[in-house]
Amino acid sequence: MDPLACIQLGGNQPQTPYWFGRALAAACVWSATGYCLASPWYRSPPWGYLSANDFLNRILVFPYSSSPESLLQNMQRLEQLSGKPDQSRGYADRKLDLDLLFLGEEIVNKKDLQLPHPRLHLRNFVLFPLVDILPNFVHPLLQKQLHELKELSPDMSTVERWMD
């Protein structure tokens, strides 16, 4: 069986719902089976910088049969198509941001790719939608189920369902 890829979607621009749709369609193409599971939509404040625009967040999960590097490249191409700003000077408003959270239980520690995502357990905007679809998945490094990580999260920001 192919490992499950888990991607976090975020964005805080008027075009974000459109780009979430593009990401869902792309994930179905990248999927080893052509199927993709999507979490409910969530709304959260910006994380790591100030903005008047709240973020929309969502998780996509699908079986993936190639390398994590090839998936990351596909994700980065989609972000570039959306016009994602250069983040070398820090976080900024954007239409689409994609983060690869997991690829099954694979552990990768490279300069440009870390799996599992090193900060996912610190961010409510990731944990809330993630627990909706994979509550009992065990984090390969922390050895805790995702619902436990949500309960232990130090993030005090408010995350709420935006649309089902």
Buried (B, 14 or more C-beta within 10 A) or exposed (E): EBBBBBBBBBBBBEBBBBBBEBBBEBBBEBBBEEEBBBBBBBBBBBBEEEEEBBBBBBBBBBBBEEEBEEBBEBBBEBBEEBEBEEEEEEBBBBBBBBBBBBBBBEEBEEEEBBBBBEBBBBBBBBBBBBBBBBEEBBBBEBEBBBBBBBEEBEBEEEBEEBEE
